[in-house]
Amino acid sequence: MSSLVSRYSLGTWRRGAPVRATIMQYVVLSALLPSALSGYYGSARTNALLCLVAAVWSLAALLPGLRKRPAVSAVFVAGVIAISFALVIRDPWFGFYAYAGYAYSVVLLPWPWQLAGVGVTTLVAATAQTTGMDRTTPTGMAAFGGVIAANIIFVCGVVWFLHRLEAQHEERGRTLDDLREANRKLEAALVENAGLQRQLLTQAREAGVLDERQRMAREIHDTLAQGLTGIITQLQAAEHAAGEPAEWRKHFAAATRLARESLSEARRSVDALRPEPLEKASLSKALTAAGAHWSALNGVQVRVTTTGTERPLGQAAESALLRTAQEALSNVAKHAQATRVAVTLSYMEHQVALDVRDDGRGFDPAPKEGGFGLVAMRQRIEGLAGTLQIESEPGAGTGISACIPAAPVAVLP
């Protein structure tokens, strides 16, 4: 703020300097007017006329924007110096008025023409300072030259020093302007970043809600929906076996067991826990158990095979493969009317593959892939940077192949 005030003060001083210099010249002219009118230094009328010309000429300094027109300013300063020289030749006391050339040169001329203006003015001042000295002799000429040199060195040194101060002021002013502009842009960027951050947070919350909804939808489909489907199937079978108590109790017990298992899986899904079979066994053993359980419920033989060296894959990858196998088996039970099913888990160097194939009636995959079960399988596998392929045609069975990297790059519950 102090630098800003300093720049404002400097600008105000520049604008008012011609007026102050003119007022000072009028004060000096008024003080020297008695000497000019005394007649001691030539004709009083001529001296008075020169003073009048000086006073009128000085009024030009009050023209607005004079400093912005270098050529006009140079003519004005040259006129001031010429009038001063004419007055000094007639009356040496007007050497005091000669200093008007210094003032107007500094105030009105641009750098480096200020040095030229004050340099010429030193000749007028030296003329007044050496009045009475015989300037025709070598000694007088040397003294006159020495006075001129002293004046030039001193006055030009002062003017150069003032110019340096002014240049430093201007440089600091430009630096402050640049800093203020940078601060303004920074503030604007901060405001924009704050808005973007709020937008990103909103999008992140919305994405989180969507991801959670999709997770719950998959979990409900893989647990409750499949469990309820199995329960309905077992209850229908029990109804058909109403006249056979042993068969009825078998189907009723299976429905009861499915209900308990579905309730347990639903609670685990709400808590975002991994499937219960993976808590107690490896993926291959969990697949074997799931196949045996499905086979017992549906009366269809399931062959589960593991190839390669089994190794841990991480919770998300193992859960996705187990859920994919369960969904594929559920689809076989609902649609395929198969007599044999094969589940193969293959551990390879950089990826792990799961294949589920049946000899059922098959289907045309193109119009059917919009079902939520297949969509959920695809979301799980592709969420782990994997691929899901479905091969089927009417009367030729169905094959579902899921393949994921051995080190998944994403995590999808």
N, C-alpha and C positions, 0 to 999 in steps of 0.2 A: 504494500500500500504506500510506503514511503517513496519508493521509486516511481510509482504512478503519480503521486503528488508532485514529485520533482519534475517529471516530464511535463505535467500540466503547467507548473510554474515556469519552466523554460519556454514553453509555447506562448504563454501569456506575456513573458518578457519580450519575446521576439516581436509579437504583434504591437506592443506598446513602445518598443525601442525607438522607432522613427519619430514618434510624437515627442518623446522625452528629449531626443537629440535636438529636435527643432526648437523646443522650448529653451534648452540650454544655449543654443546659438543666439536666440533672441535676447536672452539675459546678457550674454557676452557682448553682443552688438550694442545693447543699451548702455552697458558700462563703458564701452569704447567710443560711443558717439560723441561725448564732449571733446575727446582728443581729436576726433576727425573734424569737428566743427570749429576747433580753435584756430585753424589756419596755420599752425606751427609747422605742419607737414604737408605743405602744398595747399591747393585751392580747397576751401571748405565746401564749395558747391560740388566739386568733383568727388570729394570724399563722401559727402552726404548721398550723392547719386549712387556711388558704389555700395554704400550701406543699404540703400533702398533696394538695389538689384539683389544684394545678398539676402535681404529679408524676403523678397518676393520669390527668389529662386528656391529658398529653403521650404517654401510652402509645397513644392512638388513632392517632398518627402512624405507628405500626408496622403498622397494618392493611394487608394486601396489596391492591394495586390502588386505594389511596385516591386517588392522583393522577388516576385514570381516572374518578372520580366527582366532578365539580366541585361539586355541591351539598353533598355531605358534607364535602368539603375546605373549602368556604367556612364551614360551621358550625363545623368544628374550629378554623380560623384565628380566627374571630370569638370563640370561647371562650377561646383563648390570649390574645388582645388584652384581653378583658374581665377575665380573671384577673390579667393584668399590671397593668392599670389599678387594680384593687382593691388589689394589693400596693404599687404606687407611691404611692397616696394615703396608705397607712398607714406605708410605710417608703421614703423616696426612694432608698435603696441598691438597691432592686429595679428601678431604672431599667436596671441591667445585664441583668436578666432580661427587660425589655421588648423587647430585641433579638430575642427568640424570635419575635416577630411578623414581623420582617424575614425571618428565615430560613425560617419556615414559609410565608410569603406567596410567596417566590421559588420554593421547592421544590415546593409543593403546588397553588398556584393557576395557572390558565391565563392567558395574555396576553389582554386588558389588565387583568384583575382583579388581577394582581400589583401594579399601581400603586395600586389602591384599598386593598389590604391594607397596603402599606408606608406609604401616606398616612395611614391611621388610626393606625398604629403610631407615626408621628412625633408625634402628639398626646400619647401616653403618654410617649414619650421626652422631649418638650419639658416636660411636667409635672414629670418628675424633674429635668431640667436647671435649671429655674427655681424649685426649692424655696428657700424663704426670701425669695423676691421677692414684694413686695406686688402681686398681680395685679389688685387692685381699683382701683388708680390708673391714670390715663391712661398714665403712663410705664411702669408695670408691664405694662399690657395691650399697649402697643406693643412692649416688649421680648419679652413672651411670643409675640406674633404674629411678631416677627422671628425668634425661635428656631424656631418652627414652619415659617416660610417657608424658612429656611436648611436645616433638616432635609429638608423636602419636596424642595427643589431638588437637594440633594446626593444624597439616597437615591434619588429617582426617576430622577435622571440616571444613577446607577450601575446601577439595575435596567434602565433602557432600554438602556444600553450592553451589559449582559449578554444582554439579549433579542436585540439585534442580532447579537452573536457567535453565539448559539445558532441564530438564523435562518440565518446564513451557513453554519454547520455543517450544518444540515438541507438547505440548498440545494445545497451541495457534495455531500452524501450522495446526494440525489436525482439529481444530475448523474452521479455515479459509478455509481449503479444503472442509469441510462439507458445510460451508456457500456458497462457490463458486458453489459447485455441486447443492445445493438447489436452488441458484439463476439461475443456468443454466436450471434446470428442470422447475423452475417457468417461466422463459422466454419462454421456449419451450411450456409450458402449455398455456401461454398467447397468443402465436402465434397460437396455435391450437384452443384456444377458439375464437380468432378473426376470424379464418377461419370458425369455426362452426357458429359463430354469423352471418357472411355474408351469409352462406348457409341457416341458418334459416330465415334470412330476405328475401332472395330470394324466399324461399319456402312459406313464409308468404304472400309475394306480389303475387306470383302465385296463392296461395289458395284464396286470396282476390279477384283477378281477376276472378277466376273460380266461386267463390260464387256469385259475382256480375253478371256474365253472366247467371248463373242458375237462380238467382232472376229475372233478366230482362226477361229471357225466360218464366218463370212461369207467370210473370205479363203480358207479351204480350199475352200469351196463354189465360190467364184468363180474359183479358180486350179486347184488340184489336181483337184477333182471334174470340172470342165468339161474340163480338159486330158485327164484319163484317159478321159472319155467320148469325146472326139474321137479319142484314140489307138485305143481299142477299135473305133470306127467305121472308121477308116482300115485297121486290121489286118484287120477282117472283109472290107472291100472288097478288100484285097490278096489275101486267101484266095480270094475268088471270082474274082479275075483271075489265078490261078496259071498258067493256060495262055497268058497274054498278058504277056510280060516287061516291055514298056514301061509298061503300065498298073500291073503289080505294083510296079515301081520307083517309080512316081509316088505310089502310096498308101503305100509303105514310107517314102519320103522325107518325106511329110507327117506320118506318125506319129512319125518321128525328130525332126522340127522341133517338133512339138507337145510332145514329151517334154522337149526342151531348154527351150522357152519356159515350160512348166509348172514345171520345176525352178527356173528363174530367178525366176519370180513367187513361188514358195513361199519362196525365200530372202528376197525383198523383203518378203513378208508377215510373216515372223518378225522382221525388223528394223523393221517398222511404217513402211515407205517407201511413197511414192505409186506407183501403177502405172507401169511403165517407159515406156509410150507417152506419158504426160504429162510425163516428164522431157525428152523430145526435141521435143515439139510442143504446140500449143495443144489445147484440148478438141475443137474442131470437127475439126481434122486427125486427132486421135487417134480420134475416132468414125469418120471416113472410112476410116482405116487398119483399124480393127477390122471395119467393114462389108465392106471389100474382102477381108480375110483370111477372114472367115466365109463370104463368097460363094464364094471359091476352094475352100474345104474342102467346102462343101455343094452347090455347083452351083446356087444360087438367087440371083437378082438382088436386090441391096440398093441402094436409093437413099438417100443421106445428104444432107440439106439443112440449111443454117443460115440463119436469118432474124434481122434486127436487127443491131445493132452489137456485135460480139464484144468482150468485155472479161474480164479475169481475175476469177475468182470465189473464189479461195482453194483451198488443197490439198484440204480435206475436201469441199467442194462439187463440185469437178471430179472427184475420185475417185468420189464417190457416183454422179454422173450417168454416168460411164463404166462403172462396175460394173453399174449398172442396165441400161444398153444391152446390155452383154455377156450378162447373165443373160437378158434378154428374147430376144436372138438365140439363145441356147442352148436356151431353151424352144421357140422356133420350130423349130429343127433336130430336137429330140427328139419333139415332139408335133404340130406344126401341119400338116405336109405341104403347106406353102405354095409358091406359084410366084413370089410377089413380096413384098418387104418394104420398108417405108419408115421411115426414121429421120429425125426432124425435131428440130433444136435451135433454140429460139426465145429470143432475148434481148429482154426487154421492160424497161420503165422500172424496175419494182420487183421483178421476179421473172424467173426463167429456167425454161423448160419443155422437157421431153424427151418426145417421142412416138415410140413404136415400134408400127407397125401391119403386119399381114400379112393375106393373103387365104386363110388356111388353113381347117381344118375347124372351128376354134373349140371352145369348151367352156362348160360351166355354171360360172361363177366361184364361186358360193356354196360348194359342197362342196370346191372345189379350193384355196381361198385358204390352207388350212393348210399347204401344201407349204413346205419350208424356203426354196426359192429366192424365192418371193413374200414370205415372212416377212422374209428378209434384205433384199430390196429396200425393203420398207416400213420396216424399222428404220433403214436408212441415210437414207432421205428424211425420215421423221418426226423423226429425230435432228437434222435441220437445220431444224426448224420448217416442213417442207414437207408436201405431200400426195401420195399415190399412188392413182391410180384405174385400175381394170381394167374394160374393156368387152368382153364377148364373149358369143356364144351359138352353139350348135351349127350349123355350116354357114355362118356369117357372118363368120368371121375373128375376130381378137383385136386390141384396142388397149390399150396400156399408156401412161399419161400420168403423168409425175412433174414436180412443180412445186415449186421452192424459192425463198425470198427471195433477192434479188440480194446482200444483205448478211446471211449466215446468222447466227443468234443462238446457235447451239450448234455444237460440234465433235464429230463422231463419226467415228473413223478407218474 
